[in-house]
Amino acid sequence: MSKETAKTIYPLNLNSPERIKRFFKKIEVDPAGIRVMTPKFQFKTFVIKNLDNRAAAILKQDILSIGGEAAISGKVLWFEMGQNDVFVSGTLKHLKLLAEKMKKQPYNLKAIGEELERQLSDTFDYSNLLVKLNARSYPLIMGILNRTPDSFFDGGRYSNVDLALKRAEEMIEEGADIVDIGGESTRPGSKRVDAKEEFKRVLPVLKQIKKRFKTPVSIDTYKSEVAKDCLKEGADIINDISFGTMDKKMFETVAEFNCPYIGMHIKGTPENMQKDPEYNDCVFEIREFLNKRSEIAIQCGIKRENIIIDPGIGFGKKDEHNLEILRNIEAFSSLGFPVLIGASRKSMFGRLLGLDVDKRLSPSIAVAVYTTLQNVFILRVHDVFETKKAVEITKLLSE
């Protein structure tokens, strides 16, 4: 082979089944071949937490036999008893075969195999939710509208109803799919306000937006009383930072109105959440919380298709926790729920990059782009126009 001929080989980014199929069609692969080979070109890695070492030895043998790979503790090789995390990787075909093998094995591998099979086959169909939110595709852009005097970025800026309504109109014109109104700041160390005052701040703007626009309105509250009164006035979504832990009546209220519900993870309360939060494995622990709260919400009457989960960037997390969450959006969406990310102009950008709040647009956009590639469902942002355009070009590039 000549040097010139050798230059015709180069890597290709095939980051989705649709992209793989398109390139196969381009070189006129037989349709039957496309169906068979597409899973062979999709590569995935999974972690299995706290797996019995005996099960890990079986799993390693099974996946090697079909051409995949597993990373296991050296303790397994020395036949030591105990539990360890295991990493498995392979093409979609390898992993589907592994799931079948696991379902025939002991030491809880059957249940893990069934869950792996579910995650591999789950197409994450959010069509019903998109219809409810009057949208065709995601990520949706949720514009932040704070009716508070003390929010970290725009506190006091929209305390006047006319100014708040003008800002809502601006965000809708810029492409906001949802307007999220907040009547109580939840920044670290913020002071609580009672339900009456919170509703008083939110109601006038809510009524005017619903009167003038068709854009869905979300209410950022953890109080069931505020949620109920706002839903009666036409609010479309409830965005709860506590996932029902701060008000036991919240799930009942949301179920009554059959509305979309965003449940977020928070460690502690806004007053104390940033006082040295610790995790052994933040992604695993937050995922477990979101899973358990979702199950309770469903038991309380909230429809599964109405639940959106939020790992809570900056709510009881250190910077390293926030980064780990953002690197692993798929760990949360694998629960079968759409994911919301709210990282816009967060203080972590100040600590990591030395930026004041008014200089944090570019890292906020970077996070929006990165999480779009991980199929995040909603981006909660201050800068609607810039985020919307960044997302649009990202989706075009990833097609």
N, C-alpha and C positions, 0 to 999 in steps of 0.2 A: 504494500500500500504506500502510495506517495505521500509526502508531507502535506501536499495540497488536499488530497482526498481525506486525510486524517482530520483536517480542520472542519469537516462537515458533521462531526459529532459534538453535541453540546447538551447540557441538562435542560429539562423542560419542567415547568411548574404545573403539575396536574393536581390541583388542590381540592377538587370536588368531583363527584360522579358525573355531573353534567359536563364539566370541562373534559374529562376523560372521554366520554362518549362523543363529544364534538370532534376531538382530534382523531378518534378511531374512524368516524364517518368521513373525515377529510381525506384519509388514505384508503377509503373504500373497504374497510373491514366488513366482513359478512355480518348481517344483523344478529345471527345466532352467536357468532363469535364475540360480538360486542356484549351481549348478555352474559356470556360465560367469563369473559376476561375483565370486565369492569371491576368486579370485586377483588381481582388479583392485583389491581393497580392502586387500590386504596389501602394505605398503611395506617395502623392505629396502635397506640400503647395504652394499657390499662394498669392501674395499681389495685391490688387486692389487699385490704388492710387486715392485719392480725390473723393471718392464715395459719392454721395448725401446721407445724413443720412436716408431719407425715403427709398431709395433703399437698404441701408444697413440692415434696419429692415426686408424688404421683403426677402433679400438674406439669412439672418440668419434663418428665418423661413423655407425657402425652403430647405436649406442644412441640417438642423436638422431633417426635415421630412424624409430624405433619408439615415440618419445615419452618415453624415459627421459633420464637426464643422466649426464655424466661430468665430473669435475674433473681436469684434466691440467696439467702444467707448461707455463709459457710457452715453455720451450725447444722444446717440440714444435711450437708455432706458427711458430717460426723455423727449423724443419727442422734442429735441432741433433741430432747423434748422441749416444747415451747411454742410460741407464736411469733411470726415475723411478717413484715410486709413483703409482697412479691410483685414484681413487674413482669407483665407479659406483653409481647409485641408480635405483630405479624400483619399480613394482608387481611382484608375483610374475610376472604375465603378461609385463611388459616384460623381466624378467631371463631368463625361460625362452626368450623369442624371441632375446634377445641371445646366450645360450649356443648356440643353434642356428646363429646367424650366425658366431660365433667359431670353431665347429668346421670352417668352410670357409675359414678365413683362415690366412695364413702367420705367421712370427715367433713360433712357440710358442703362438699363440692357440688352436689346436685343442685342445691339452692343457688349457689354462686353461678353455676352454669346457666340456670334459668334466667337469672338477672342479667348476665352477660348477653344472652340471646335477646332479651328484651331491649337492651340498650343498642345492640347492633341492628335490630329490625325496626326500632322506633323512628318514624319519619318526622316526628314533631310537627304534627298538623295543627297549626294555630288558626286555621281558616275561620272557625266560628268566632274567635276573639277578634280577628281582623274585621269581620263583618260588623260586630258590635261597635268597634271603634271607627267605623267608616274609613277603613284603610285597605290597601291592596297588597302591600308588601312591608317588610321590616328590614332594618330597625326603624321604629317610630321615633320621632323627635318630640320629647316632652319639654316644653318651655317653662322655666321656673318663674313664678310671679309671687314674690313674698310681700305680704301685707303686714310686715313686722318692722319695729324700729331697730332691731338688733341682729338681723341676719348678717352673716360674715361678709357677704359681697354687696348686696343691694339693700341692706337694712335701712329703713326710713325713706328710701328713694321713691316708693310707690304708696306711701301712707295716705296720700290724697286719692280719692276714688277716681277722679278724672284722669290723673296721671297713670294709675293702675290700669284703667280701661284702655288708655292710649297705648301702653306697653303691650297689653294683650293683643290689641289690633296689630301692632308692629310684628309681634312674634308669629301671628297667624299669617300675615302677608309674607313673612320670611320663610314660611314652610312648616311651622309647628303643627304636628299632628294631634297634640294634646296640650292643654294649658293646665299647669299644676299650681293651684293656689294654696298658699300656706298662711295661717293666721297666728302661728306660734313658732318662734325660732327654736331649732334643735341643735344649734352649734354647741361645741363643748363649753360647759359652764353657763349655758343660757338659763334664764329664769322662766319658771312655769307661769302660764296664765290660765285663768279658769275658762270653762266651756263657754260661758256667756260672752266674755270678752273676745274669745277666739272667733265665735260665730259672728259677732258684730263686725269684726274686721273683714271676714270673708264674704258675707252675704251680699252686700251691695254690688261687688264686682262680679260675683257668680251670677246674679240675676241679670245684670246688663250683658254679660258675655252670652248667656243662654238666649237672651232676647235678640241679639244682633248677629250671632254666628252659629254655624253648625258644628264647629270644632268641639270634640269632647272635652269636658272639664274634669280634672282630678282634684280632690281635696286632700291635702297633706295634713292628716290628723291621726292621733292615736286614741281619741275620745269617741266612744260610741254615740254620745249625745250630739256632738257636733256632726258626726257622720250622718246620723239619721236626719237631722234638720236640713243638712245640705242636700241629701238625696231627695228629700221631699221638694226641694226647690229646683231640682233638675240636674244636680251633679251626676256625672256618669261613672266615676271611678273613685275608690277610696285608696289612699296611699298611706299605709300605717307603718311607722318606723319600728313598732314593737311586735309586729305579727300577732297581735291580739293578747300579748302578755301584760300590757299595762291597763287593759280594760276588758274584763271577762265577757262583757256584753257585745263586743265588737263583732265577733263571728255571727252571732244571732242577728244583728242588725244588717250586716252585709247579705246574709242568706235571705232575709226578708225582701230585699230589693233586687236580688238576683243580678248584681252588678259586678264588673271586674274589680278585683281586689289585689293590691300589691302588698305583700308581706315581707318585711325587711328583718335582717338579723342585726341586733344591737347587743353588745356586751355591757351590761350596766344600764345607766340612764344618762341623758345628756349632761347632767350635772357632774357625773363621776366617770364617764365612759373612757376618758383618755388618761386616767390615772394609772399608768403602767399596766395596760392589758396584756395578759399572757395566754399563750396557746401551746399545746404540745404539737399539734398539727392543725393549723388554722383552717385550711381548705376542708379537711375531713370533719372537723368539729362544727364549722359553720354549715356544711352540707347536711350533717346529721340534724342540726337544729331546724333548718329549713324543711327537711323531709318530715320530721315529727310534727312541726307546726302545721304543715300542709295536710297531714293525715287528720289532725284534730279539727282543722277547719272544714274538711270534707265531712267528717262525722257530725259536725254542727250544722250541716246543711248547705255550705258553700259548694257550688258546682266546681268540679275539678277544672273544667274548661275556663273558669273565671279567675283562676289563681295565677298570679305573676310573682316570681320570687326575686328578692334583691339581697345580695350578700352584704350590703351595707358598708361601702367604702368610707373609712374615716369614723365609723361609729363603734368605738371600742376596739380599734386596731392601731398598731404601730405601722410605720411606713413599710417595713418588710412584709407585714401581713397584707397590706393593701396591694403591693406588687404581686405577691403570690396569688391573691384572688384574681387579679387582672390577667395573670398568665394562664389561669385555669378556668375560664368561663364554662368550658364544656363539662367540667366536673359538676357544675350546678345544673346546667340544662339537661344533663343525663338523667336527672330526676323525673323528667317528662314535663317540666313547666317552663314557660318562657321566662327569660331573665332580664331584669332591669339593672342598668349600671348608672350610678350617679357620682361621677368623679370630677365634675366641672369646677375648675378653679379651686380645688381643695387645698388645704394647708400643706398636704404632703409635698406639693410642688414647690412650696416655699422652702421647706426643709431640704428637699432633695436637690433643688436647682437654685436656691437663693433668690426666689422671685416673690415680689410683692403681689397681692391679689390682683391688681390691675394689669399685671404682666404675665398672667398664667393662661392666656388663651391658647398659645401654641402647644403646650403639653396636654391641655384638655382636648385639643383636636387630635393629637397623636393617640391618646387613649381611645377616642371615638373611632378612629380608623382601625386600630388594633382589635378592639372588641367587635367591630362590625365583621371583621374577618373570622371571628369566633361565633358568629351568628347570634349576637345579643339581640334581644327583642325590642327594648326601649332604651334610649339614651336620654337621661334627664340632664338638661343643660341650661346655662344662662345665655349662651351665644348661639341662637337658633340658626341664623343665616349661614354662618361660617361652618357650623357642624353639618348642616343639611347638605351643603355643597361638597364637603369633604367625604361624607358618606356616599353621595351619588357617584363621585368619581371612583371611590374605592370599590363599589359594587360593579361598575363598568370594567374595572381592571381585573376583577376576580371572576368574571363570567367565562 
